[in-house]
Amino acid sequence: MNEVTEKRKNPFFEPYNTLHDTAPFDRISMEDYEEAMMEGIRRDKEYLEKTINNPERPTFDNTIINKDDDQEGYYDLLDRVTTVFFNLLSAETNDEMDALAQKMSPILTQHANDMRLNEQLFERVKYVHRHHRRLTPEEKRLLDDCYEGFVRSGALLSKEDKDRLRQLTEEASLLGLQFSQNLLKENKAFMLHLTDSQQLDGLPQSAIDAAAEEARQRELEGWVFTLDAPSYSPFMTYSTQRELRRQMYMAYNTKGIHDNDCNNLEICKRLVNLRREIAQLLGYKTYADYVLKRRMAKNVRGVYHLLNQLVDAYRPAAEKELEELKHFANKGAKRPAKEAQQRLEPWDTGFYSHKLKLKKYNIDAEMLRPYFQLDKVIEGVFGLATRLYGITFRENKDIPVYHPDVKAYEVIDRDGSYLAVLYADFHPRKGKQGGAWMTQYQGQWIDRKGENIRPHVSVVMNLTKPTPDKPALLTLGEVETFLHEFGHALHGIFSNCRFESLSGTNVLWDFVELPSQFMENFAIEKEFLSTFAFHYETGEPLPDELIRRIVRSRNFMAATACMRQVSFGLLDMAYYTRKDAFTDDIISFEKRAWAKAIIGRQRHDTCMTTQFSHIMAGGYAAGYYSYKWAEVLDADAFAVFKREGIFNQHTAQRFRDCILSRGATDDPMTLYKNFRGGEPTIDALLKRNGIKEK
């Protein structure tokens, strides 16, 4: 009998045939990615030839949205496989995936350049852009974006300049990937391994239990602390061991500057120069000029106007906060004799800030943690969306997931119709980047048959893990992180646009943070907290007195926090407003760049730039200011809810209809004014932070 082994089918090559056509994570193997990417590139080229050789006069239908005739996603293969691959590269990577990313990134960038720099395709797009007739506003916006996208990608350049642009973009793509991989390796390489219980002094039991579990998983005795936020933050806040705090702080704040294979210093220099040269090749003075042409801020002047406004408004208050903290640390905190009157170092600020907050407001993150059991927080956050928008979330274990930690939910609209799939990935692990983010595995659009293709959205976080003895118990800050990413998710979930490239979170960068930061406002609202904040053991609700303390302490060190964000925005702009080659020492340049927003003494043996993923590898280059820009918007928007009722469904529906469902189908300020009735001002933010009287 002859044994015939049928070749395994690549799951990317055929319809997924899963519930809601979700990604078949349970059937995807490493060997599938490269094969599908290369086939996807081949199909893209086939599509390109079909389009440019079309003998008919170029029209919106046969040139701009030609892919809408795609049968069963034949021409969408490359997008589908790269979406899965690069999402997992951040959430669940391994050495094989890292190596494949290094191999394929230059190939994929070269292919993208082949598409964007194809002269025949651009001639068709240009013809449609000049001769279109009777387009809807959304079609016109897509056409303008498409034409502008070609121009901003170099379509008008000479052949020589196009070749140079290819070289620059391919190198930048590879270096951005290398930056991220180096940072992940640096983050995961460090651990503080303790075996003496006296070194745990001051730490809450939750942190001790988590560290013991981390040690157990590594087959070590004692306790292990890492640079992941749920481990790092409590250690820096509560540990009385100043030298150990120093070790943790220095490990965290020197990532990427060590003399090893993960050093990011030269990578950062090169990325700054590559982006400057790309912008200048395209006719802009600086990379910031290039970026900001497609932002609400419009130009460099608009960004600096906001940042300088914030410095002027918040710096005096931040200086007072620092002086109060210094006085407290030296006079009122009963410092150990050997620490008395010593300089307040960065590894001290979290520790003494916590003690000062406790003294002033009698509030502490650990007091609240028992009331924020993750399962209940999930119910509370989902319940908030139900109360505002009438939508519900139903976990469905038939939807494949990429890791056992991940939960998959069907999202059901008020009328009972299917709205979206939401993946939620909560805890840190070995192959996962730090931080928190929202992404998607499928966007939303309406096909030519009128079917509304619904999105598959994912929120990825690094929240406190459960231990053998306790469920996952979160801090209030982690609850805010959840709300933030969930706000991004709602922006994707509610999308109701015709074209995928205009849908969901595909909006201008300084508008994209509005829905996320808006949701954070609910974290201290009693009416919201009372829906889910119950003690995980006794079932008792979060006491009203604790809620009052939360509200009273809301603006504790708020000016300092604002200056920290502004400093990052200034650093970002300093790099990307350079007109000449960047040759400075990164660390020294960094200290000068953000000096006007730094309160207190700077250390010259630490570096933010080499771990600043947002502006080096995360798409926020010349755009980090957008967090503060959006904070102005979110404070202004939430003021409407405070006036009309934080659960007012009519107000919420207006927010959904005017902003959350509209994607990039109109100018963002127009969308905002449609909701608000006017343009935002900085006043609501100043009032919220206690800088200006209400």
Rosetta blueprint (number, residue, H / E / L):
1 M L
2 N L
3 E L
4 V L
5 T L
6 E L
7 K L
8 R L
9 K L
10 N L
11 P H
12 F H
13 F H
14 E L
15 P L
16 Y L
17 N L
18 T L
19 L H
20 H H
21 D H
22 T L
23 A L
24 P L
25 F H
26 D H
27 R H
28 I L
29 S L
30 M H
31 E H
32 D H
33 Y H
34 E H
35 E H
36 A H
37 M H
38 M H
39 E H
40 G H
41 I H
42 R H
43 R H
44 D H
45 K H
46 E H
47 Y H
48 L H
49 E H
50 K H
51 T H
52 I H
53 N L
54 N L
55 P L
56 E L
57 R L
58 P L
59 T L
60 F H
61 D H
62 N H
63 T H
64 I H
65 I L
66 N H
67 K H
68 D H
69 D H
70 D L
71 Q L
72 E L
73 G L
74 Y H
75 Y H
76 D H
77 L H
78 L H
79 D H
80 R H
81 V H
82 T H
83 T H
84 V H
85 F H
86 F H
87 N H
88 L H
89 L H
90 S H
91 A H
92 E L
93 T L
94 N L
95 D H
96 E H
97 M H
98 D H
99 A H
100 L H
101 A H
102 Q H
103 K H
104 M H
105 S H
106 P H
107 I H
108 L H
109 T H
110 Q H
111 H H
112 A H
113 N H
114 D H
115 M H
116 R H
117 L L
118 N L
119 E H
120 Q H
121 L H
122 F H
123 E H
124 R H
125 V H
126 K H
127 Y H
128 V H
129 H H
130 R H
131 H H
132 H L
133 R L
134 R L
135 L L
136 T L
137 P H
138 E H
139 E H
140 K H
141 R H
142 L H
143 L H
144 D H
145 D H
146 C H
147 Y H
148 E H
149 G H
150 F H
151 V H
152 R H
153 S L
154 G L
155 A L
156 L L
157 L L
158 S L
159 K H
160 E H
161 D H
162 K H
163 D H
164 R H
165 L H
166 R H
167 Q H
168 L H
169 T H
170 E H
171 E H
172 A H
173 S H
174 L H
175 L H
176 G H
177 L H
178 Q H
179 F H
180 S H
181 Q H
182 N H
183 L H
184 L H
185 K H
186 E H
187 N H
188 K H
189 A H
190 F L
191 M L
192 L E
193 H E
194 L E
195 T L
196 D L
197 S H
198 Q H
199 Q H
200 L H
201 D L
202 G L
203 L L
204 P L
205 Q H
206 S H
207 A H
208 I H
209 D H
210 A H
211 A H
212 A H
213 E H
214 E H
215 A H
216 R H
217 Q H
218 R L
219 E L
220 L L
221 E L
222 G L
223 W E
224 V E
225 F E
226 T L
227 L L
228 D L
229 A H
230 P H
231 S H
232 Y H
233 S H
234 P H
235 F H
236 M H
237 T H
238 Y H
239 S L
240 T L
241 Q L
242 R H
243 E H
244 L H
245 R H
246 R H
247 Q H
248 M H
249 Y H
250 M H
251 A H
252 Y H
253 N H
254 T L
255 K L
256 G L
257 I L
258 H L
259 D L
260 N L
261 D L
262 C L
263 N L
264 N L
265 L H
266 E H
267 I H
268 C H
269 K H
270 R H
271 L H
272 V H
273 N H
274 L H
275 R H
276 R H
277 E H
278 I H
279 A H
280 Q H
281 L H
282 L L
283 G L
284 Y L
285 K L
286 T L
287 Y H
288 A H
289 D H
290 Y H
291 V H
292 L H
293 K L
294 R L
295 R L
296 M L
297 A L
298 K L
299 N L
300 V H
301 R H
302 G H
303 V H
304 Y H
305 H H
306 L H
307 L H
308 N H
309 Q H
310 L H
311 V H
312 D H
313 A H
314 Y H
315 R H
316 P H
317 A H
318 A H
319 E H
320 K H
321 E H
322 L H
323 E H
324 E H
325 L H
326 K H
327 H H
328 F H
329 A H
330 N H
331 K H
332 G H
333 A L
334 K L
335 R L
336 P L
337 A H
338 K H
339 E H
340 A L
341 Q L
342 Q L
343 R L
344 L L
345 E L
346 P H
347 W H
348 D H
349 T H
350 G H
351 F H
352 Y H
353 S H
354 H H
355 K H
356 L H
357 K H
358 L H
359 K H
360 K H
361 Y H
362 N L
363 I L
364 D L
365 A H
366 E H
367 M H
368 L H
369 R H
370 P H
371 Y H
372 F L
373 Q E
374 L H
375 D H
376 K H
377 V H
378 I H
379 E H
380 G H
381 V H
382 F H
383 G H
384 L H
385 A H
386 T H
387 R H
388 L H
389 Y H
390 G L
391 I L
392 T E
393 F E
394 R E
395 E E
396 N L
397 K L
398 D L
399 I L
400 P L
401 V L
402 Y L
403 H L
404 P L
405 D L
406 V L
407 K E
408 A E
409 Y E
410 E E
411 V E
412 I E
413 D L
414 R L
415 D L
416 G L
417 S L
418 Y E
419 L E
420 A E
421 V E
422 L E
423 Y E
424 A E
425 D E
426 F L
427 H L
428 P L
429 R L
430 K L
431 G L
432 K L
433 Q L
434 G L
435 G L
436 A L
437 W E
438 M E
439 T E
440 Q E
441 Y E
442 Q E
443 G L
444 Q L
445 W E
446 I E
447 D L
448 R L
449 K L
450 G L
451 E L
452 N E
453 I E
454 R L
455 P L
456 H E
457 V E
458 S E
459 V E
460 V E
461 M L
462 N L
463 L L
464 T L
465 K L
466 P L
467 T L
468 P L
469 D L
470 K L
471 P L
472 A L
473 L E
474 L L
475 T L
476 L H
477 G H
478 E H
479 V H
480 E H
481 T H
482 F H
483 L H
484 H H
485 E H
486 F H
487 G H
488 H H
489 A H
490 L H
491 H H
492 G H
493 I H
494 F L
495 S L
496 N L
497 C L
498 R L
499 F L
500 E H
501 S H
502 L H
503 S L
504 G L
505 T L
506 N L
507 V L
508 L L
509 W H
510 D H
511 F H
512 V H
513 E L
514 L H
515 P H
516 S H
517 Q H
518 F H
519 M H
520 E H
521 N H
522 F H
523 A H
524 I H
525 E L
526 K H
527 E H
528 F H
529 L H
530 S L
531 T L
532 F L
533 A L
534 F E
535 H L
536 Y L
537 E L
538 T L
539 G L
540 E L
541 P E
542 L L
543 P L
544 D H
545 E H
546 L H
547 I H
548 R H
549 R H
550 I H
551 V H
552 R H
553 S L
554 R L
555 N L
556 F L
557 M L
558 A H
559 A H
560 T H
561 A H
562 C H
563 M H
564 R H
565 Q H
566 V H
567 S H
568 F H
569 G H
570 L H
571 L H
572 D H
573 M H
574 A H
575 Y H
576 Y H
577 T L
578 R L
579 K L
580 D L
581 A L
582 F L
583 T L
584 D L
585 D L
586 I H
587 I H
588 S H
589 F H
590 E H
591 K H
592 R H
593 A H
594 W L
595 A H
596 K H
597 A H
598 I L
599 I L
600 G L
601 R L
602 Q L
603 R L
604 H L
605 D L
606 T L
607 C L
608 M L
609 T H
610 T H
611 Q H
612 F L
613 S H
614 H H
615 I H
616 M H
617 A L
618 G L
619 G L
620 Y L
621 A L
622 A L
623 G L
624 Y L
625 Y L
626 S H
627 Y H
628 K H
629 W H
630 A H
631 E H
632 V H
633 L H
634 D H
635 A H
636 D H
637 A H
638 F H
639 A H
640 V H
641 F H
642 K H
643 R H
644 E H
645 G L
646 I L
647 F L
648 N L
649 Q H
650 H H
651 T H
652 A H
653 Q H
654 R H
655 F H
656 R H
657 D H
658 C H
659 I H
660 L H
661 S L
662 R L
663 G L
664 A L
665 T L
666 D L
667 D L
668 P H
669 M H
670 T H
671 L H
672 Y H
673 K H
674 N H
675 F H
676 R H
677 G L
678 G L
679 E L
680 P L
681 T L
682 I L
683 D H
684 A H
685 L H
686 L H
687 K H
688 R H
689 N L
690 G L
691 I L
692 K L
693 E L
694 K L
